[in-house]
Amino acid sequence: MPESENTMFIRSDGISAEGIRDQYADGKAAKVWEIFIGDKKSRTQNYKNFLLDLLRSRGCKRILDVACGTGVDSTMLVEEGFEVVSVDASDKMLKYALKERWNRRKESNFDKWIIEEANWLTLYDDIKDFIQGGFDAVICLGNSFAHMTDSYGDQRQQIQAIRNFEKCVKPGGLLLIDHRNYDNIMETGATPSKCIYYNSQHMTDIKTSVLYVSGKPNMVTLDYLISNGSENSEFRLSYYPHCLEVFKNTLKDIFSLESDHEIYGDFKHLGESNPNPAFYIHVVEKHK
Ligand SMILES: C[S@@+](CC[C@H](N)C(=O)[O-])C[C@H]1O[C@@H](n2cnc3c(N)ncnc32)[C@H](O)[C@@H]1O
């Protein structure tokens, strides 16, 4: 389907004015998540080479997935022999990950898979028993981080969350964190419905609404419509529109200027990729 052209520059009904809440609490997105992301294998195909090559080439074995959701990425990593701790704030999403672990508990990797409820704002305390010397890599993927909106206008909660991620990475370890190309969404007012993560044949439309506060884009709300045969499913999710340059500098501030920081656009190094990738993935190494 073509990109949606529908953009509104108003606060729509139902857009939360508060910062931290479980947007998945009504269970609507959780229920159709796997239809939304498309055939698991097609996500895995695109994704596997990138993620596994990157983690393996950097010697990562212990991974913390801080936005595991229904467990799509974590399951892939567990299957591939990584030691995984998965957390998420939404019990509606975690339910599906817990079910997968239960169903596959006889496979020893799945038996060892740790799944906990945790919030990024309190992450370090929520999981301190599992941190040990720090993880080889912390991953926050699938446009998850942008769920943390900016209630105070100074991004303090986003900074607190990234500080918590940083504390969970061992020296020399990695943070992998991504966001949609919001610079492009702001410019065009449209959100691509097909991208590196979501290949669903059933996705029919994403309506894009932008909320401006004091003349600055403060929240993007995406209304998803999924047609699965005769059944239509709709859900709404809100995001903070991270600009690439600002996000890059925030990561540099938290991880220190000396930290190695690579940015990929749709899995390719910036510059090799098309000038308008749908997603950016930042890979930051914590200083030793
Ligand atoms: C877009 S889903 C992505 C899940 C998974 N990574 C994927 O790609 O399929 C985003 C997840 O981030 C979680 N999340 C949002 N804000 C959070 C917070 N403050 N603390 C922990 N998890 C949070 C949501 O509950 C949700 O499951």
The ligand as an SDF file (V2000), in Angstrom:
LIG
                    3D

 27 29  0  0  0  0  0  0  0  0999 V2000
    6.8120   -1.4550   19.3680 C   0  0  0  0  0  0  0  0  0  0  0  0
    6.8100   -2.6330   20.6920 S   0  0  0  0  0  0  0  0  0  0  0  0
    8.2090   -3.5180   20.1200 C   0  0  0  0  0  0  0  0  0  0  0  0
    8.4240   -4.8740   20.6770 C   0  0  0  0  0  0  0  0  0  0  0  0
    9.5450   -5.6710   20.0270 C   0  0  0  0  0  0  0  0  0  0  0  0
   10.8600   -5.1050   20.2890 N   0  0  0  0  0  0  0  0  0  0  0  0
    9.3000   -5.8060   18.5420 C   0  0  0  0  0  0  0  0  0  0  0  0
   10.0330   -5.2080   17.7490 O   0  0  0  0  0  0  0  0  0  0  0  0
    8.3770   -6.5480   18.1600 O   0  0  0  0  0  0  0  0  0  0  0  0
    7.4080   -1.5760   21.9600 C   0  0  0  0  0  0  0  0  0  0  0  0
    7.4860   -2.1800   23.3280 C   0  0  0  0  0  0  0  0  0  0  0  0
    8.1200   -1.2210   24.1930 O   0  0  0  0  0  0  0  0  0  0  0  0
    7.5200   -1.3540   25.4730 C   0  0  0  0  0  0  0  0  0  0  0  0
    7.7280   -0.1320   26.2700 N   0  0  0  0  0  0  0  0  0  0  0  0
    7.2990    1.1250   25.9860 C   0  0  0  0  0  0  0  0  0  0  0  0
    7.6400    1.9680   26.9690 N   0  0  0  0  0  0  0  0  0  0  0  0
    8.3090    1.2410   27.9060 C   0  0  0  0  0  0  0  0  0  0  0  0
    8.9170    1.5600   29.1550 C   0  0  0  0  0  0  0  0  0  0  0  0
    8.8960    2.8060   29.6450 N   0  0  0  0  0  0  0  0  0  0  0  0
    9.5290    0.5720   29.8390 N   0  0  0  0  0  0  0  0  0  0  0  0
    9.5540   -0.7090   29.3390 C   0  0  0  0  0  0  0  0  0  0  0  0
    8.9790   -1.0720   28.1690 N   0  0  0  0  0  0  0  0  0  0  0  0
    8.3660   -0.1190   27.4550 C   0  0  0  0  0  0  0  0  0  0  0  0
    6.0630   -1.5800   25.1480 C   0  0  0  0  0  0  0  0  0  0  0  0
    5.3640   -2.1350   26.2500 O   0  0  0  0  0  0  0  0  0  0  0  0
    6.1280   -2.4740   23.9270 C   0  0  0  0  0  0  0  0  0  0  0  0
    6.0030   -3.8380   24.2300 O   0  0  0  0  0  0  0  0  0  0  0  0
  1  2  1  0
  2  3  1  0
  2 10  1  0
  3  4  1  0
  4  5  1  0
  5  6  1  0
  5  7  1  0
  7  8  2  0
  7  9  1  0
 10 11  1  0
 11 12  1  0
 11 26  1  0
 12 13  1  0
 13 14  1  0
 13 24  1  0
 14 15  1  0
 14 23  1  0
 15 16  2  0
 16 17  1  0
 17 18  1  0
 17 23  2  0
 18 19  1  0
 18 20  2  0
 20 21  1  0
 21 22  2  0
 22 23  1  0
 24 25  1  0
 24 26  1  0
 26 27  1  0
M  CHG  2   2   1   9  -1
M  END
$$$$
